[in-house]
Amino acid sequence: MYRDANQLPPRQGRRSICAPSFKKAPAELDELKAMTKEELIQELIKAKITEARLKKGYEVKGDGTVILYGNKIIK
């Protein structure tokens, strides 16, 4: 009733943060400018995960294959 009385848009349901998919290449600057807040958060999560993996010495491609770098033993 409060939203109707004050001409506010309908309330959107809570959105859960889902696991990011790494199937496409990182977004370019123009693509980032056109994204919504939720999409930008997902891109930031993907970037942080990728950075952490590279620090540990491996990378995961879009099809799930793992590429190891260096001679580190990963647990």
N, C-alpha and C positions, 0 to 999 in steps of 0.2 A: 504494500500500500504506500509505503514511504517513497519508493521509486516512482510509482505512478503519480503521486502528488507533486513530486519535484521534477518531473519529466526526465528521469534518468533512464539510461538504456537497461535492458534486462540483465540480470546478473548471470555471468557465465559460471559453469561448474568448475570445480578445482581440476587443474590439469596436472597429471603426474608426470614426472620426468622419467622418460623411458631410456633404455639402453641405446646409445648412439649407434647408428649403422655407418660403417666405414666403406660403403660400396662406391661412393663417388669421390672425385678429387676435391682437395680443399677449395673453398670458395674464393673467388676473386673479389677485389675491392668493390666493384660495381654490384656484384651479387650480395655482398654483405650490407651495402647501403639499402638494398631493397627488402631485407629480411625483417621479420617481426622480432620482438624481444625474446620470445621463446626459441625461435630458430637461432638467434645469436648465442643464446645460452648453450644450445646443443653444439654449435660450432666450437665454442670455447671448451666445452667438455671434451670433444674429440681432440682438439689441439693439445690439451693437457695430458690426455691418455697417451697420445702418440709421443709426446715429449718424454714422458716417464718410461715408456717402452724403449725408446732410443737410448736413454741414459742407462738402462739395464743391458743394452747390447742386442736388442732384437727388434724386428718390425713385423707386423701382421698385415698381409695384403688383403684385399677385399674378398677374395675367395677362401680365406682362412689359412692360407699357407704362411708358415713362419720362416723368416729369414734371420739367421744369426750373424752377428758381427763380432769379430775378435775371437779370443780364446776363452772368454768367461764361461764358467759353468753356472747355468741358471737352474735354480731349484723350482 
